[in-house]
Amino acid sequence: MGSEEDLSRNLRDIEKRWKQITATPTPPRSLMNVIEYGLGDKKRGEVYVTRLLRYLLDPSEPHGMDTRLLKAFLETFADRFEFEESLYDLSNVRVRDEVWIRMETNSQQSVSSDGTDNEDTIPSGRVDLVVDKPGEWFMLIELKVRVYPEDSTAGTA
C-alpha cells in the first residue's frame, strides 16, 4: 500500500480529472434570445439584426465558432474591396454595436472647456457595428433594414 502522500496525490488527480469531465462550456444563447424575440418596426429591426450580427461575428461569444465566421466575413469583404490587413491572428479583434463616434477635422480637442463643440468638429453619430483590431485597423458597418408592409406583395406577379 502507498504512503499517505501518494494517496493525497492520487486524490488530487482524481479531483482534477473529475472537474475536467464535469466541466461544461457556457451554452450558446438561442437565436431568439439574441434578437429579442422577433423583428418589429424598422428601427427595432435594425437594432435586432445588428445585435445578431455582432453576436455571430464576436469570437468571445459562446456560439462555438471562435473566429471562423469573423474570418470568413473579413475574407469576403477583402475579396470585394481593398482590405489588405492580415487576418492570421484575430485573437484581439473587438466587435461592438451601437458605438458613438466623434470625428474631428484636426488634432485639437473636439469639445471646448465650456462643453460646446469646437468648429473643427464634425457632428458625432452612432455607428451600428464596429469591428476593430486595436492599433491596427477598424471597420465601421452601417446596417439598413427595410420593412415591407404586409400587403405589399398582394396583387404582384
Secondary structure, DSSP 8 states (H G I E B T S, - for coil): ---HHHHHHHHHHHHHHHHHHH--------HHHHTTSS--SHHHHHHHHHHHHHHHH-TTSTTS-TTHHHHHHHHHHHHHTT-----S--TT-EEEEEEEEEEESSSS-SB-TTS-B-TTEEEEEEEEEEEEETTTEEEEE--------TTTTTT--
